Amino acid sequence: MSAEEPQAISEVEVDTSNLYREEVYTDLRVASIRKLVPIKLDGSPDETREPLYSGQTTLMSAAGPVPVQCQIDAATLEEAAARFPAAIKQAVERLVEEAREIQRREASRIVVPGEMPMPGGLKGGGGGGGLIG
């Protein structure tokens, strides 16, 4: 089965060798740090795997709030907190670059007459008339 094919509900299984407990830490202002603690099937810590850290914040833009998430390369909560600003900055830079790329693609897109948007989301072009009542 490829990654593109939807999985049948009867085929959904829990990967019991890859379980994590989630812990969330916040400064109640701008930062949320999520720690995924590796655990065994019985819930005890799995010391053979490292915890995973990610950060989240919300930035305000002209279009409204923008949630920003990032992975944080850290071994401890202290390291994750110290690396949070740089990780968020990199994530924002990626978002800005993605937005610029989308704008470049849209600006260079060739619009053909049959694909010109019309009010109401209908596509124009072509002949033929509709019924007028």
N, C-alpha and C positions, 0 to 999 in steps of 0.2 A: 504494500500500500504506500503510495507516494504522499508527501506532505500536502499536496494539493487536494487529495481526495478526502471528502468528509468521512469521519469515522462513525460506524454504526454504533448506536447506544449500547448494544450488547457487547461491543468490543472495548468499551471504556474500562480501564483497569487502573488501580492505584499502584504506582511504582513504590513498593514498600522499602526498597533499598535507597530511596532518595527522598526521605521525609524531613521536613523542617518545622520548627516551632517559630512563630512570628512574634517579635517584640517590637514595639514602636516607642520611640523617644521623641519628645518635642520640647522646644523652648517656649511654646505658647505664643510666639511672635511670628517667626518666618520659617523656622527649620523643623522638618520632621525627618527622623532617621529610622529606617526600618532595618532590623537585624533578623536574619533568618538563621536560626540555630539548628545545626544538623542533629537529628535524633534517630534513635533506633525505633523499631516497631513497637517496643514496650514503653516508649516515651522518654527513655533515659538518653542523656547526651551521647552523641556519636563522636568520640574524640579523634576518630580517623579522618574526619572532614573538617574543613575550616568554615566558620560562619561567613555569611554573605551580607554585605551592607548596601543599602541604597538610600538616596536622599530625595526629598520632595519639598517643593515650595510653590507658591503661587505669586506670579508677577502681574502687575497691572499694566495693561496696554491701552492704546486708544480704542481698541475693539472690545475691551473688557478684561476680566481675569484670564491668565494663561497658566495652566498647571505645568510645572517643569519637574521631570523625574530624571534621575541619573544613578548609575552604579558608582559605588565608592570603593576603591581599592584600599582596604584597611583590614587589620587583624584584630583591632580592639575598638570599642566605642569611642575612646579618647582620640584615636587616629581618625576615625570616621568623622567626628565633630571637627577636627582640625582640617580635614581635607574636603569638607562639605562645600565651602565657598568656591574653591577651584573646580570641583566636579560640577556644580550648578552652572558656573560660568561657561565651562566647556559645553554643557548641554544646551545652554541658551545660544551659544555660537553655532552649534549644529542646527538648531531650530531656525535661526536667522538665515543660515546658508540654504537650508531646505526651502524656506519661503522665497528667497531670491531665485532659486532654481525654478520653482513653480512659476514665478512671475516671468522669468526669461522664456520658459516654454510657452506660456500663454501669449506673451508678446510676439513670439515668432510663429505662432500658429496661423496657418492659412485658412481663412474662412471662405468656404465655397457657398454660392448662392443658396443651394438647397439646405444648408445647415445654419443659416443665419437665424439667431434666436428671435422670437417674436414675443410680445407680451403674453403672459400666461403660461410660459414654458413650452409653447408650441413651436415647431420648426416651420420656417417659411420656405418659399421657393416652389418650383414646380407650377404647373397650371392647375386646371380643374377648379371647379367651384363647389362650394358647399350649398346646402339648401338654406335659403333665407325664408324665414317664415312669415 
